[in-house]
Amino acid sequence: MKKVFFTGVVVISVLASCGPSKEDYRQASNKMCECMKKKDVESEELKALNIDMTDANYAVCALEMAEKKDINPVSKEFADAIAENCPDLKEAHANYVKMAKQLTKK
């Protein structure tokens, strides 16, 4: 899982070399919100078993979003857009950024 996550972070970093606008970040954060809502529904049965898939789902959604948009999901601009458009995802985003930074240090 960590290798897939790390690969995703590297791909995302390369894709984010151009400068997206604030509107691009807003649209990407909205896509992130939609993806997470869908993933929450898909993992509802696991919640009943006390298995929290939030961080894993967030990583998958970030990778899917970055493949379609030229957005770096570990950037401050994306964090700001998440906080504004999907405040319920702020913690998941912070966990994602923390894990990404840990993985890229190695």
Solvent accessible surface area in square Angstrom, and as a share of the most:
residue,aa,sasa,rsa
1,M,146,0.65
2,K,125,0.53
3,K,169,0.72
4,V,97,0.56
5,F,14,0.06
6,F,76,0.32
7,T,79,0.46
8,G,5,0.05
9,V,5,0.03
10,V,64,0.37
11,V,60,0.34
12,I,2,0.01
13,S,54,0.35
14,V,104,0.60
15,L,70,0.35
16,A,20,0.15
17,S,96,0.62
18,C,87,0.52
19,G,79,0.76
20,P,29,0.18
21,S,59,0.38
22,K,165,0.70
23,E,77,0.34
24,D,46,0.24
25,Y,17,0.06
26,R,94,0.34
27,Q,70,0.31
28,A,0,0.00
29,S,0,0.00
30,N,48,0.25
31,K,90,0.38
32,M,1,0.00
33,C,17,0.10
34,E,112,0.50
35,C,23,0.14
36,M,3,0.01
37,K,139,0.59
38,K,132,0.56
39,K,36,0.15
40,D,48,0.25
41,V,113,0.65
42,E,105,0.47
43,S,10,0.06
44,E,99,0.44
45,E,146,0.66
46,L,60,0.30
47,K,87,0.37
48,A,86,0.67
49,L,122,0.61
50,N,144,0.74
51,I,77,0.39
52,D,110,0.57
53,M,62,0.28
54,T,42,0.25
55,D,62,0.32
56,A,25,0.19
57,N,13,0.07
58,Y,0,0.00
59,A,13,0.10
60,V,63,0.36
61,C,1,0.00
62,A,0,0.00
63,L,46,0.23
64,E,69,0.31
65,M,7,0.03
66,A,1,0.01
67,E,112,0.50
68,K,157,0.66
69,K,45,0.19
70,D,54,0.28
71,I,1,0.00
72,N,33,0.17
73,P,0,0.00
74,V,38,0.22
75,S,19,0.12
76,K,145,0.61
77,E,93,0.42
78,F,0,0.00
79,A,33,0.25
80,D,72,0.37
81,A,11,0.09
82,I,1,0.00
83,A,39,0.30
84,E,119,0.54
85,N,47,0.24
86,C,3,0.02
87,P,82,0.52
88,D,124,0.64
89,L,14,0.07
90,K,110,0.46
91,E,132,0.59
92,A,5,0.04
93,H,8,0.04
94,A,58,0.45
95,N,55,0.28
96,Y,11,0.04
97,V,24,0.14
98,K,127,0.54
99,M,76,0.34
100,A,3,0.02
101,K,115,0.49
102,Q,93,0.41
103,L,17,0.09
104,T,72,0.42
105,K,170,0.72
106,K,182,0.77
